[in-house]
């Protein structure tokens, strides 16, 4: 894990193609902006985790349905 300190207007570069800039700090809230190549997906952690759970649930349901339809139970 890498920890860095940045001030408003400063940024970090990831893999030579993604820039994360500090736009605003208000209390305990930090506003970030991201400049990234087209096709790179940027998600909030809670959204990413929800998608992962839903994908896992769908895969589990699909496997169970395949077992039932295939006569395996």
N, C-alpha and C positions, 0 to 999 in steps of 0.2 A: 504494500500500500504506500502511496506517495502522498505526503501532506505538503501543501504550499500555501503561503500567505499572499494574497493579492488585494489591491485596492481598486476602487471604482475606476473603470477605464482600462485596467490592466487585463491581460489574458494569458492563457496557456495554449500551447499547440500540441495536439495529439497526432502521432503518426504522420507528421508533415502535411496533413490534409484537413484536420478538424481544429477549429479555434473555439475556445470557450472563454467568453469575456464577462467580466463582472460589470453589470450595468447599474445596479443600485443596491445599497444596503440600508435596510430600514428595520431597526431593532434586531430581532433574531431571523429576519427574512432576507435572503439574498436573491436578487433577480439576475439571471444569467441569460446570455444570448449565445447561440451556437451557429457557426458557419461551417458547413460540411458539404461534401460532394453529393450530387444527386444520387439517390439510391441508398444512401446511408440512413438508417432509421434511428431516430433519437426518441426515447420514451422515458417518462418518469418511472421510477422503480416500481411504484404501486401498480401502474398500468402494465408494465412488463410482467410482474408477478401474477397478476390476474389472468393475462393471456396464457402464461405458462400453465397455470392451474386448469384453465378451460381446455387447453390442448391436451393435457394429461387426462382429464376427465373424458374428453371425446375419444381419445385413443383407447382408454379402458373400456368404454361403452361399446366401441366398434369391435374390439376383441371379444367381449362377452357375447355380442350379437352374432359374430362369426361362429363362435363355439356352439351357440344354440341352433343356428341355421344349418351348421355342418353336422349336427347330430352328436356333438361332443358335449356331454354334461355329466 
